Amino acid sequence: MSTSRSTPRLRLTALLLAATIGLVAISERGLLTGMPGEMAQLAGLACIAVAALGRVWTSAFIAGFKDSSLVREGPYSALRHPLYSLSMLAMLGVGLATRSVTLTCALLATFAVTYAAAARREDAFLSHAHGESHTDFVRHTPAFWPALRSYRVPESIEVRPRVFWKAFLDAGSMIGLYVLLRLADLAQLTGVTPTLLQLP
């Protein structure tokens, strides 16, 4: 299996999300119960769905080109790190799906630090690779919060299906994660798994 600069971050992400599913299965989360809990989980699903679709759209512009060219169209015309921003939205969705304020805040804090560090490394790499073009990109394009007025979509783009296919797998895994969280929650609520923790 090949590794890339993002491999350690992806492994950490998988480990933390697996731990989150486990915590949901063994914890009672009394703050968001009944209708508020259902609303939180539906809001979580909405965040995850938007993030999944957004990551597919973003990947159409960057899949296969990330290291070889400075992409400044589509989502990259509005912000420099749309994939990280959408991943943060997904983490908010995961947190809401847990029905726990503690887990939501922990996920957001952990991944905010992780993605900020990854964005700094990516900016350093792109600055070295593209020089003044990247400096101009940084000067005119915010890192994480989109400048929607700057958004532009070209008439056509080159898409590399073999690389782009990974975006669909990524989106499917996000929806699968939500399903696993709901199953873990149901297992805890119905007593299939023991209650070992109390989380707000």
FIKOLKE-265577 format. One record per atom (N, C-alpha, C): z, y, x; atom name. Coordinates in Angstrom, 3 decimals. Layout:
! FIKOLKE-265577
> pz,py,px,atom
> Z,Y,X,CA
...
END
This chain:
! FIKOLKE-265577
> pz,py,px,atom
> 0.000,-1.192,0.842,N
> 0.000,0.000,0.000,CA
> 0.000,1.244,0.879,C
> -0.878,2.202,0.602,N
> -0.962,3.403,1.411,CA
> 0.146,4.378,1.042,C
> 0.531,5.190,2.023,N
> 1.542,6.207,1.783,CA
> 0.934,7.577,2.026,C
> 1.538,8.585,1.422,N
> 1.085,9.952,1.607,CA
> 2.314,10.840,1.744,C
> 2.083,12.136,1.887,N
> 3.213,13.055,1.992,CA
> 4.106,12.989,0.762,C
> 3.545,12.629,-0.390,N
> 4.326,12.616,-1.630,CA
> 5.042,11.294,-1.893,C
> 4.792,10.263,-1.092,N
> 5.374,8.946,-1.357,CA
> 6.897,8.960,-1.415,C
> 7.619,9.576,-0.454,N
> 9.085,9.593,-0.558,CA
> 9.573,10.279,-1.839,C
> 8.911,11.364,-2.227,N
> 9.312,12.069,-3.448,CA
> 9.074,11.195,-4.681,C
> 7.967,10.474,-4.705,N
> 7.673,9.600,-5.836,CA
> 8.674,8.451,-5.923,C
> 9.068,7.928,-4.769,N
> 10.074,6.856,-4.769,CA
> 11.426,7.377,-5.257,C
> 11.807,8.563,-4.804,N
> 13.054,9.163,-5.265,CA
> 13.009,9.403,-6.772,C
> 11.877,9.891,-7.256,N
> 11.707,10.132,-8.688,CA
> 11.886,8.842,-9.480,C
> 11.228,7.766,-9.030,N
> 11.333,6.484,-9.730,CA
> 12.772,5.985,-9.739,C
> 13.456,6.129,-8.617,N
> 14.845,5.678,-8.522,CA
> 15.753,6.472,-9.463,C
> 15.600,7.794,-9.468,N
> 16.448,8.633,-10.320,CA
> 16.162,8.400,-11.806,C
> 14.911,8.182,-12.153,N
> 14.595,7.938,-13.565,CA
> 15.089,6.562,-14.009,C
> 15.029,5.573,-13.115,N
> 15.586,4.251,-13.442,CA
> 17.101,4.363,-13.634,C
> 17.763,5.153,-12.778,N
> 19.202,5.364,-12.922,CA
> 19.510,6.077,-14.236,C
> 18.650,7.025,-14.626,N
> 18.849,7.742,-15.894,CA
> 18.773,6.786,-17.074,C
> 17.796,5.890,-17.067,N
> 17.681,4.896,-18.140,CA
> 18.943,4.033,-18.183,C
> 19.418,3.624,-17.010,N
> 20.640,2.830,-16.953,CA
> 21.844,3.568,-17.501,C
> 21.976,4.855,-17.140,N
> 23.096,5.649,-17.645,CA
> 23.036,5.818,-19.158,C
> 21.842,5.979,-19.688,N
> 21.697,6.093,-21.147,CA
> 22.148,4.796,-21.821,C
> 21.829,3.671,-21.204,N
> 22.161,2.377,-21.800,CA
> 23.663,2.105,-21.819,C
> 24.425,2.700,-20.880,N
> 25.859,2.377,-20.795,CA
> 26.773,3.553,-21.129,C
> 26.206,4.659,-21.602,N
> 27.053,5.827,-21.868,CA
> 27.003,6.238,-23.331,C
> 28.134,6.723,-23.785,N
> 28.184,7.336,-25.111,CA
> 28.035,8.836,-24.916,C
> 27.116,9.426,-25.640,N
> 26.836,10.854,-25.511,CA
> 27.096,11.501,-26.861,C
> 28.329,12.000,-27.026,N
> 28.780,12.429,-28.348,CA
> 28.384,13.820,-28.773,C
> 27.874,14.626,-27.835,N
> 27.594,16.024,-28.192,CA
> 26.384,16.151,-29.110,C
> 25.340,15.412,-28.819,N
> 24.118,15.484,-29.623,CA
> 23.952,14.182,-30.404,C
> 24.575,14.140,-31.560,N
> 24.478,12.961,-32.409,CA
> 23.833,13.351,-33.736,C
> 23.480,12.353,-34.519,N
> 22.893,12.608,-35.828,CA
> 21.600,13.408,-35.731,C
> 21.431,14.357,-36.650,N
> 20.205,15.156,-36.699,CA
> 19.987,15.990,-35.437,C
> 21.012,16.651,-34.851,N
> 20.777,17.376,-33.593,CA
> 20.252,16.465,-32.479,C
> 20.779,15.234,-32.434,N
> 20.300,14.292,-31.428,CA
> 18.852,13.906,-31.655,C
> 18.498,13.655,-32.915,N
> 17.098,13.325,-33.242,CA
> 16.169,14.483,-32.899,C
> 16.606,15.707,-33.209,N
> 15.787,16.882,-32.892,CA
> 15.613,17.039,-31.385,C
> 16.703,16.783,-30.631,N
> 16.616,16.874,-29.169,CA
> 15.615,15.846,-28.639,C
> 15.655,14.636,-29.180,N
> 14.739,13.605,-28.717,CA
> 13.289,13.903,-29.094,C
> 13.078,14.464,-30.267,N
> 11.713,14.863,-30.650,CA
> 11.209,16.001,-29.771,C
> 12.104,16.956,-29.477,N
> 11.720,18.044,-28.563,CA
> 11.409,17.482,-27.179,C
> 12.183,16.477,-26.764,N
> 11.911,15.819,-25.484,CA
> 10.549,15.159,-25.463,C
> 10.213,14.472,-26.560,N
> 8.895,13.843,-26.656,CA
> 7.789,14.891,-26.586,C
> 7.982,16.025,-27.264,N
> 6.981,17.094,-27.231,CA
> 6.792,17.614,-25.805,C
> 7.896,17.834,-25.082,N
> 7.799,18.309,-23.693,CA
> 7.068,17.301,-22.820,C
> 7.408,16.021,-22.979,N
> 6.778,14.980,-22.169,CA
> 5.289,14.874,-22.492,C
> 4.944,14.953,-23.779,N
> 3.534,14.852,-24.172,CA
> 2.724,16.026,-23.618,C
> 3.259,17.243,-23.725,N
> 2.560,18.418,-23.191,CA
> 2.415,18.290,-21.674,C
> 3.480,17.834,-21.005,N
> 3.420,17.665,-19.553,CA
> 2.389,16.609,-19.166,C
> 2.353,15.505,-19.899,N
> 1.397,14.436,-19.592,CA
> -0.037,14.923,-19.761,C
> -0.321,15.576,-20.889,N
> -1.676,16.102,-21.118,CA
> -2.030,17.179,-20.101,C
> -1.058,18.037,-19.795,N
> -1.290,19.097,-18.810,CA
> -1.585,18.546,-17.430,C
> -0.898,17.472,-17.059,N
> -1.141,16.869,-15.747,CA
> -2.525,16.220,-15.684,C
> -2.975,15.627,-16.799,N
> -4.335,15.076,-16.827,CA
> -5.350,16.201,-16.650,C
> -5.185,17.290,-17.403,N
> -6.098,18.437,-17.313,CA
> -6.101,19.020,-15.902,C
> -4.924,19.197,-15.332,N
> -4.820,19.753,-13.984,CA
> -5.477,18.837,-12.962,C
> -5.270,17.543,-13.125,N
> -5.836,16.585,-12.166,CA
> -7.357,16.581,-12.173,C
> -7.960,16.964,-13.294,N
> -9.422,17.046,-13.341,CA
> -9.939,18.038,-12.302,C
> -9.144,19.050,-11.987,N
> -9.570,20.080,-11.046,CA
> -9.253,19.728,-9.600,C
> -8.221,18.892,-9.396,N
> -7.760,18.694,-8.021,CA
> -7.912,17.276,-7.500,C
> -8.108,16.298,-8.387,N
> -8.144,14.897,-7.951,CA
> -9.259,14.658,-6.934,C
> -8.862,14.288,-5.728,N
> -9.826,14.024,-4.664,CA
> -10.156,15.233,-3.812,C
> -9.676,16.420,-4.210,N
> -10.008,17.657,-3.475,CA
> -8.783,18.327,-2.865,C
> -7.601,17.812,-3.154,N
> -6.359,18.506,-2.837,CA
> -6.248,18.908,-1.370,C
> -6.620,18.016,-0.469,N
> -6.454,18.309,0.957,CA
> -7.688,18.938,1.599,C
> -8.829,18.822,0.942,N
> -10.064,19.271,1.587,CA
> -10.504,20.670,1.179,C
> -10.038,21.164,0.032,N
> -10.458,22.496,-0.408,CA
> -9.316,23.194,-1.126,C
> -9.400,24.503,-1.195,N
> -8.387,25.301,-1.880,CA
> -8.849,25.519,-3.319,C
> -8.263,24.791,-4.237,N
> -8.662,24.867,-5.648,CA
> -8.009,26.095,-6.277,C
> -8.842,26.955,-6.907,N
> -8.330,28.185,-7.527,CA
> -8.873,28.361,-8.938,C
> -9.305,27.279,-9.565,N
> -9.860,27.357,-10.914,CA
> -9.021,26.537,-11.876,C
> -9.258,26.727,-13.166,N
> -8.483,26.014,-14.169,CA
> -7.018,26.369,-14.050,C
> -6.116,25.408,-14.116,N
> -4.684,25.707,-14.011,CA
> -4.314,26.435,-12.726,C
> -5.086,26.191,-11.662,N
> -4.785,26.817,-10.381,CA
> -5.189,28.291,-10.331,C
> -5.847,28.770,-11.361,N
> -6.115,30.205,-11.434,CA
> -4.909,30.955,-11.986,C
> -3.993,30.237,-12.635,N
> -2.833,30.869,-13.263,CA
> -1.543,30.640,-12.484,C
> -1.466,29.562,-11.730,N
> -0.297,29.314,-10.894,CA
> -0.658,28.347,-9.772,C
> 0.111,28.419,-8.667,N
> -0.244,27.638,-7.482,CA
> 0.176,26.182,-7.578,C
> 1.206,25.901,-8.342,N
> 1.748,24.537,-8.384,CA
> 1.894,24.036,-9.820,C
> 0.783,23.927,-10.539,N
> 0.880,23.506,-11.944,CA
> 1.427,22.093,-12.116,C
> 1.119,21.189,-11.195,N
> 1.625,19.822,-11.334,CA
> 3.146,19.792,-11.244,C
> 3.711,20.581,-10.342,N
> 5.174,20.621,-10.235,CA
> 5.788,21.295,-11.468,C
> 5.151,22.349,-11.950,N
> 5.665,23.014,-13.153,CA
> 5.646,22.069,-14.354,C
> 4.567,21.320,-14.487,N
> 4.467,20.363,-15.593,CA
> 5.448,19.212,-15.410,C
> 5.703,18.822,-14.177,N
> 6.696,17.784,-13.924,CA
> 8.089,18.271,-14.322,C
> 8.383,19.540,-14.084,N
> 9.671,20.097,-14.515,CA
> 9.781,20.085,-16.037,C
> 8.677,20.386,-16.709,N
> 8.676,20.312,-18.170,CA
> 8.942,18.870,-18.617,C
> 8.341,17.911,-17.924,N
> 8.590,16.498,-18.245,CA
> 10.055,16.142,-18.028,C
> 10.669,16.660,-16.954,N
> 12.083,16.368,-16.701,CA
> 12.978,16.983,-17.775,C
> 12.594,18.167,-18.259,N
> 13.320,18.733,-19.395,CA
> 13.211,17.792,-20.587,C
> 12.014,17.274,-20.826,N
> 11.815,16.334,-21.920,CA
> 12.632,15.071,-21.760,C
> 12.672,14.545,-20.538,N
> 13.481,13.350,-20.273,CA
> 14.947,13.645,-20.555,C
> 15.412,14.799,-20.073,N
> 16.801,15.168,-20.309,CA
> 17.127,15.265,-21.792,C
> 16.257,15.928,-22.552,N
> 16.485,16.046,-23.988,CA
> 16.471,14.667,-24.660,C
> 15.622,13.772,-24.172,N
> 15.547,12.433,-24.755,CA
> 16.822,11.625,-24.520,C
> 17.602,11.992,-23.494,N
> 18.858,11.281,-23.237,CA
> 19.964,11.703,-24.202,C
> 19.801,12.813,-24.886,N
> 20.822,13.396,-25.754,CA
> 22.083,13.780,-24.976,C
> 21.937,14.107,-23.712,N
> 23.090,14.476,-22.886,CA
> 22.831,15.794,-22.174,C
> 23.719,16.756,-22.370,N
> 23.616,18.031,-21.661,CA
> 23.799,17.801,-20.165,C
> 24.730,16.923,-19.813,N
> 25.006,16.637,-18.401,CA
> 23.779,16.057,-17.706,C
> 23.168,15.043,-18.310,N
> 21.988,14.432,-17.692,CA
> 20.816,15.405,-17.647,C
> 20.650,16.217,-18.699,N
> 19.567,17.207,-18.713,CA
> 19.723,18.191,-17.558,C
> 20.932,18.745,-17.403,N
> 21.166,19.710,-16.323,CA
> 21.024,19.057,-14.948,C
> 21.517,17.820,-14.811,N
> 21.421,17.133,-13.525,CA
> 19.962,16.862,-13.150,C
> 19.158,16.420,-14.122,N
> 17.739,16.174,-13.854,CA
> 17.023,17.461,-13.464,C
> 17.257,18.531,-14.220,N
> 16.577,19.799,-13.932,CA
> 16.971,20.343,-12.565,C
> 18.270,20.291,-12.241,N
> 18.725,20.808,-10.945,CA
> 18.157,19.984,-9.795,C
> 18.223,18.665,-9.923,N
> 17.731,17.782,-8.854,CA
> 16.244,17.984,-8.604,C
> 15.475,18.010,-9.685,N
> 14.029,18.107,-9.505,CA
> 13.576,19.528,-9.195,C
> 14.343,20.536,-9.592,N
> 14.006,21.901,-9.181,CA
> 14.078,22.018,-7.663,C
> 15.138,21.455,-7.070,N
> 15.276,21.473,-5.606,CA
> 14.163,20.645,-4.963,C
> 13.907,19.467,-5.514,N
> 12.887,18.571,-4.953,CA
> 11.501,19.197,-4.993,C
> 11.118,19.749,-6.153,N
> 9.781,20.319,-6.284,CA
> 9.639,21.626,-5.520,C
> 10.707,22.418,-5.421,N
> 10.629,23.650,-4.633,CA
> 10.377,23.322,-3.165,C
> 11.066,22.292,-2.663,N
> 10.855,21.879,-1.264,CA
> 9.438,21.353,-1.073,C
> 8.955,20.554,-2.025,N
> 7.592,20.013,-1.931,CA
> 6.563,21.148,-1.975,C
> 6.812,22.152,-2.818,N
> 5.885,23.289,-2.921,CA
> 5.839,24.075,-1.612,C
> 7.003,24.248,-0.964,N
> 7.012,24.950,0.321,CA
> 6.208,24.189,1.371,C
> 6.378,22.865,1.400,N
> 5.604,22.057,2.361,CA
> 4.108,22.131,2.053,C
> 3.771,22.089,0.773,N
> 2.361,22.155,0.385,CA
> 1.759,23.512,0.745,C
> 2.515,24.586,0.500,N
> 2.027,25.922,0.862,CA
> 1.820,26.034,2.367,C
> 2.734,25.455,3.147,N
> 2.592,25.503,4.606,CA
> 1.350,24.740,5.050,C
> 1.129,23.569,4.457,N
> -0.058,22.772,4.792,CA
> -1.335,23.529,4.438,C
> -1.391,24.093,3.225,N
> -2.591,24.808,2.780,CA
> -2.812,26.089,3.570,C
> -1.727,26.746,3.964,N
> -1.851,27.950,4.780,CA
> -2.465,27.614,6.139,C
> -2.022,26.515,6.712,N
> -2.578,26.076,7.996,CA
> -4.049,25.680,7.842,C
> -4.371,25.020,6.721,N
> -5.734,24.522,6.515,CA
> -6.709,25.606,6.107,C
> -6.237,26.615,5.353,N
> -7.175,27.571,4.756,CA
> -6.926,29.029,5.149,C
> -5.908,29.281,5.929,N
> -5.685,30.606,6.494,CA
> -5.644,31.736,5.491,C
> -6.510,32.728,5.679,N
> -6.501,33.950,4.879,CA
> -6.785,33.676,3.409,C
> -7.597,32.668,3.112,N
> -7.874,32.342,1.705,CA
> -6.587,31.947,0.983,C
> -5.749,31.167,1.675,N
> -4.483,30.772,1.057,CA
> -3.528,31.955,0.962,C
> -3.534,32.823,1.968,N
> -2.697,34.026,1.914,CA
> -3.054,34.867,0.700,C
> -4.341,35.010,0.422,N
> -4.791,35.750,-0.755,CA
> -4.374,35.026,-2.043,C
> -4.465,33.710,-2.041,N
> -4.045,32.900,-3.180,CA
> -2.570,33.135,-3.480,C
> -1.732,33.110,-2.453,N
> -0.292,33.336,-2.620,CA
> -0.032,34.743,-3.141,C
> -0.792,35.718,-2.623,N
> -0.584,37.116,-3.002,CA
> -0.894,37.356,-4.472,C
> -1.872,36.649,-5.026,N
> -2.336,36.934,-6.382,CA
> -1.951,35.884,-7.430,C
> -1.342,34.774,-7.015,N
> -1.065,33.689,-7.956,CA
> 0.385,33.267,-7.849,C
> 1.138,33.350,-8.937,N
> 2.546,32.936,-8.887,CA
> 2.683,31.439,-8.625,C
> 3.840,31.041,-8.120,N
> 4.043,29.643,-7.739,CA
> 4.239,28.731,-8.940,C
> 5.155,29.087,-9.840,N
> 5.554,28.142,-10.885,CA
> 5.407,28.654,-12.318,C
> 5.537,29.955,-12.527,N
> 5.429,30.490,-13.882,CA
> 4.028,31.064,-14.067,C
> 3.245,30.556,-15.016,N
> 1.815,30.919,-15.064,CA
> 1.535,32.371,-15.447,C
> 0.546,32.940,-14.780,N
> 0.002,34.253,-15.161,CA
> -1.174,33.960,-16.093,C
> -0.900,33.843,-17.384,N
> -1.900,33.351,-18.333,CA
> -3.136,34.246,-18.406,C
> -2.981,35.534,-18.145,N
> -4.144,36.441,-18.187,CA
> -5.151,36.125,-17.091,C
> -4.683,35.468,-16.046,N
> -5.571,35.134,-14.930,CA
> -6.294,33.812,-15.133,C
> -5.963,33.089,-16.185,N
> -6.514,31.741,-16.381,CA
> -8.013,31.799,-16.611,C
> -8.740,30.975,-15.857,N
> -10.192,30.900,-16.028,CA
> -10.648,29.456,-15.835,C
> -11.603,29.079,-16.639,N
> -12.156,27.725,-16.575,CA
> -13.629,27.844,-16.211,C
> -14.067,27.145,-15.185,N
> -15.477,27.236,-14.790,CA
> -16.381,26.506,-15.776,C
> -17.657,26.769,-15.682,N
> -18.629,26.094,-16.541,CA
> -18.670,24.595,-16.273,C
> -18.493,24.207,-15.024,N
> -18.514,22.787,-14.679,CA
> -17.666,22.557,-13.436,C
> -17.207,21.327,-13.278,N
> -16.484,20.920,-12.084,CA
> -16.926,19.513,-11.709,C
> -16.703,19.156,-10.458,N
> -16.954,17.786,-10.020,CA
> -15.679,16.980,-10.222,C
> -15.796,15.862,-10.918,N
> -14.640,14.989,-11.152,CA
> -14.895,13.662,-10.461,C
> -13.895,13.181,-9.753,N
> -14.004,11.899,-9.066,CA
> -13.206,10.864,-9.859,C
> -13.907,10.076,-10.682,N
> -13.220,9.179,-11.622,CA
> -12.215,8.232,-10.983,C
> -12.524,7.713,-9.809,N
> -11.618,6.749,-9.181,CA
> -10.258,7.395,-8.892,C
> -10.269,8.643,-8.463,N
> -9.026,9.360,-8.186,CA
> -8.425,9.894,-9.484,C
> -9.267,10.382,-10.368,N
> -8.812,10.975,-11.633,CA
> -8.124,9.945,-12.523,C
> -8.523,8.681,-12.388,N
> -7.935,7.610,-13.182,CA
> -6.412,7.564,-13.018,C
> -5.925,7.919,-11.823,N
> -4.487,7.912,-11.571,CA
> -3.752,8.881,-12.493,C
> -4.423,9.958,-12.889,N
> -3.795,10.928,-13.795,CA
> -3.518,10.299,-15.147,C
> -4.411,9.431,-15.606,N
> -4.178,8.751,-16.884,CA
> -3.024,7.765,-16.767,C
> -2.934,7.068,-15.637,N
> -1.812,6.161,-15.426,CA
> -0.499,6.933,-15.371,C
> -0.539,8.086,-14.728,N
> 0.632,8.961,-14.641,CA
> 1.075,9.405,-16.040,C
> 0.116,9.825,-16.859,N
> 0.429,10.265,-18.218,CA
> 0.999,9.112,-19.041,C
> 0.404,7.941,-18.897,N
> 0.914,6.774,-19.615,CA
> 2.321,6.411,-19.193,C
> 2.625,6.567,-17.901,N
> 3.970,6.238,-17.433,CA
> 5.001,7.208,-18.002,C
> 4.604,8.457,-18.224,N
> 5.534,9.423,-18.827,CA
> 5.886,9.021,-20.258,C
> 4.887,8.636,-21.026,N
> 5.136,8.191,-22.398,CA
> 5.944,6.890,-22.383,C
> 5.619,6.000,-21.446,N
> 6.384,4.762,-21.306,CA
> 7.846,5.024,-20.976,C
> 8.095,6.029,-20.139,N
> 9.463,6.406,-19.806,CA
> 10.231,6.838,-21.053,C
> 9.585,7.618,-21.904,N
> 10.236,8.048,-23.138,CA
> 10.595,6.839,-24.000,C
> 9.685,5.887,-24.106,N
> 9.950,4.684,-24.900,CA
> 11.144,3.923,-24.324,C
> 11.199,3.773,-22.999,N
> 12.320,3.078,-22.375,CA
> 13.641,3.807,-22.618,C
> 13.613,5.136,-22.572,N
> 14.822,5.905,-22.854,CA
> 15.298,5.692,-24.289,C
> 14.357,5.693,-25.221,N
> 14.733,5.463,-26.624,CA
> 15.283,4.057,-26.823,C
> 14.698,3.065,-26.155,N
> 15.199,1.696,-26.259,CA
> 16.593,1.567,-25.652,C
> 16.817,2.222,-24.499,N
> 18.140,2.200,-23.873,CA
> 19.167,2.872,-24.776,C
> 18.768,3.977,-25.404,N
> 19.651,4.691,-26.329,CA
> 19.984,3.812,-27.531,C
> 18.987,3.157,-28.067,N
> 19.193,2.267,-29.214,CA
> 20.094,1.091,-28.840,C
> 19.897,0.539,-27.638,N
> 20.739,-0.571,-27.185,CA
> 22.202,-0.146,-27.110,C
> 22.450,1.084,-26.653,N
> 23.818,1.571,-26.558,CA
> 24.403,1.844,-27.943,C
> 23.607,2.473,-28.803,N
> 24.098,2.825,-30.142,CA
> 24.413,1.595,-30.994,C
> 23.667,0.519,-30.775,N
> 23.869,-0.685,-31.584,CA
> 24.815,-1.680,-30.919,C
> 25.352,-1.333,-29.751,N
> 26.305,-2.199,-29.088,CA
> 25.717,-3.316,-28.268,C
> 24.410,-3.325,-28.083,N
> 23.774,-4.355,-27.255,CA
> 24.244,-4.223,-25.803,C
> 24.399,-2.972,-25.335,N
> 24.940,-2.723,-24.000,CA
> 26.333,-2.116,-24.146,C
> 27.230,-2.401,-23.211,N
> 28.613,-1.897,-23.335,CA
> 28.682,-0.397,-23.034,C
> 29.666,0.262,-23.610,N
> 29.905,1.677,-23.328,CA
> 30.886,1.769,-22.167,C
> 30.398,2.234,-21.038,N
> 31.230,2.332,-19.843,CA
> 31.533,3.781,-19.461,C
> 30.770,4.730,-20.027,N
> 30.930,6.142,-19.679,CA
> 30.894,7.002,-20.919,C
> 31.528,8.156,-20.840,N
> 31.407,9.189,-21.864,CA
> 30.743,10.398,-21.216,C
> 29.611,10.811,-21.745,N
> 28.901,11.977,-21.193,CA
> 28.687,13.019,-22.270,C
> 28.900,14.291,-21.929,N
> 28.577,15.348,-22.914,CA
> 27.071,15.534,-23.030,C
END
